[in-house]
Amino acid sequence: MSQGADLQAHSQAGFQSAVERVEENLGRVIRGKSESIRLLIISLLAGGHTLLEDVPGTGKTTLAKSLARSMDGTFRRVQFTPDLLPADITGSSFYRPQDSSFEFRPGPVFANVLLADEINRTSPRTQSALLEVMSENQVTIEGEARPLPQPFFVIATQNPVEFHGTYPLPEAQLDRFTMRVSLGYPDLSHEVEVIFSQNETHPYDDLQSVLSCDEMLSLQEQVKRVHCERAVVEYIVRLCEWTRREPRVKLAVSPRGSLALHRTSQARALILGRDYVSPDDVQALALPVLSHRIALDTKTKYGGVRNDSLIEEALEKVEVPR
Amino acid sequence: MPLTSLLASLIAFGTLYLTTRNWILAPIALFLVTSFFTEVRFDGDGMVVRGIRYAAFGLLVWQAYDYITSPTSDSQEMILAYTIGYLCAVETVIQAWIRRPASGRRSPATILLSAMVFLAASNTLNQDYIRYCTPLYFLFLSLSWRAFMPSLPSSRTFWKRGAFLAAVLGLSALVHGTVWHFRQEISNWGMQFLEGRSKESIGLSSDPYLGSFFDVRGSVNPILRIENLPGDEDFQYMRAAAFADYRNNRWMPFINRTPGLTVQPRTFWVPKAVRTSLREPIRITRLVDDQNFVFAPLHSAGLSFPIGTILQWTPPLEPLQATTDGSHELIYEVQTSAQEKYQGPFCQVPDAKWIKRYLTVPSDIDPRVKQLAQAIGEKAKNDQERVRAVGTHLMLNHAYSLRSYFTNGDHTSQFLLSKKAAHCEYFASGGVILLRCLGIPCRYVIGYMAHEMDGPNTVVVRGRDAHAWIEVWLDNKWQTVDFTPGGGRPDALAEPLPFRVRLSEFFQHASAWLRGKIEQLRAMPPQNWLAVLGGLFLLLLWSARRPRQIKQQQISFEYAMRDDALKQLGNRFEKWLRHHNAPCPPGATWFEHLRRVQLDEALPFARCYDAVRFGRADDLTQLQNLLHELEKHNEPRR
């Protein structure tokens, strides 16, 4: 085996080991959701942001907090309420009378992991404060662009059931989330474990950091080096293009979506021990990465068709490269 | 296919053989049975299957052409039904032999097609075959349905559903049997409802009696359809019969039923001198055989009938009657001349004997009628003025009424002397009597008045258009005279047709139009037929394939390929999958597909192929070896 291959194998082994540590850490707190945890990690490795959407009480906030604690970076939490202002998120300058100057106090976005809890409970004005943050990893305040710490990761949660007092996320905001993950209710045996595990103390309290920020950045760089054959890229683009040609789709997948699918496929391939992306990776991630980016026309929506079923239809109809 | 389906299909084929005795079913059945014992399958889109289908379609087109262009007969219809049965049999075999996707669901196409075969075989006069074959067929049909259910229901559910199905079938049979048993009554009721057909209100009497009412509202049933009717008023009067003798309130029958007396054809030949003045012939369709009368205007120049029409007529007075070979519809033509009041076959010059009859005032008539007549014609200088005076008197002194009241005695006399209101028969009878009293020969005529337009050049005559009028021998010519007031004529009395009658007539016209078009098409030369059918077939083919082509164009895409040798390996693997009845759908990866169809032995190849195709590996040797092993050791799956 060549030296290059040795190094590659070593780095792959290191990558998988790091991922396993994080998964194991998170698995202590969130039982029976290994698939969702993996998706979250994939999104993190792809340098993207994740929207956790599920009914109340399934552990969305706990998962986000656990992920943040698994990394030794800074963690901030913002509880989105209707009276929240954009400055409460990005930070603002305030006047110091003693020296007649303005001091910038950074908002909670200036952290490695930002938990935006119940993001749909705040007004669109405040939601839009996250647009620049999520797409460009910087905040522009009073004309000055302030970069955010790296790695930067937004985990947002929302409850899809309640409509009173909520503001649905605009499509521009949704498009900035790399993935939308749903946890779902645990099965019987795992829920029993959850109850027993939280009997005296919460597992979250015992969580330790297993990954440093530098390690995370290194892992993200490794993901970028995963080989993606032109045919697979064409397949990704064909999938997105199908949604653009479909008459039932009012808003199709954007190039940001195809980029997200590409990057997350690379992350998945590396997690599975491969240094190349296969169409299986693309198919496995198409639903969580693409389904929240499309908007259906009214007739289709009220006809009972969901975003997920449309993406599944695209997967069935678009020919896989062989 | 399941064994029970195979047996049901074989019973259907056997029934078709018993009906048609066509040996072609034997090899078809043999092919079907062979498919049960072998795993070999063909591609559904392949040339073989397509060729067979084109040939079958060609056979159907040929049979359909034969059916359309040949005179219709029962055997032709049965042949067409059997041809459809053969085609379904062939398609059953095709469905049994073509490759299916490995999705786990069986296709019920074979069993449905066998039902079509059985139905075609049931189109037979031999009930015994059907009586014995049917229970067997339905038994295996029912058993075979279990094989097509995605998940077998529990025993209890199965029998419950079976009982429900049996109840539904039984109820359907009961309803069908009841409707079939009373089909004649239902048909009669329908006819009556739609057409308002009432036997009592159609038909002219051969010996009209002057009664107390005239049921003009009775029948809207069409009697005649007339095309090219000239606009002259004289031609509106379509005469059926004329009468000369009156007795006991009745115009006496004169019809001598002389058997075997037929009309000399040259009676209706138009004389040479008139031929240059002939107008376009009137085309009359007699829709009902109302005493077989031939209806025609008084001034007809000639008549022509279809070959085979039996005519009976003893001129000058006996009505012309025509019968056909069982069909009640008769189409004939009436030639008319541009000469005014042309004296044709119905206008024979009366000799002295006939003049005497036409002038006879019956003894029933009250003597005061003669005095009335003389008073009316006192100031007239000639016969024309006398006719006008009589008409004026009747119209001014008598009102029209559909109902009148008479005591015992002669009704016509009462009508004239008491100035009663009455209907057209009295105006005609009274007019005849008065004119005869004034020495003008005339006769009483019954028929229909043609006034209702039914299209740009067509007039329809209905039962309610029955009318009575007078023909007068005046100035050495027979002329039509009508003394009924305008408000009493059929055109004034006709009420708008009910909607249901109009609807019924609309469908009748549409049906007649369609039949006419089909007749025209039948006259088309064979090469035109072939061209039309061929064009239709190509259009059908194109429209069936076009959406598929568009769909394939949309999703089919040539992905960038690294290596032709790799591509060939991929093609070989695809072929191997097809050989194992597990073709991979275009939207599935090999990995996912192999796991789903449980072909785990091919997973190493798929893994290795992915590494070479999408990864950085470039060694094809291992890939070739793996594929070779697959091709060598694995038998096709069932």
Interface residues (C-beta under 8 A of the other chain):
Chain A: H227 C228 E229 R230 A231 V232 E234 Y235 R238 W242 R245 R274 D275 Y276 V277 S278 P279 D280 Q283 L315 E316 K317 V318 E319 V320 P321 R322
Chain B: Q554 I555 S556 F557 Y559 A560 M561 R562 G570 E574 P585 P586 G587 A588 T589 W590 F591 E592 D610 A611 R613 F614 G615 R616
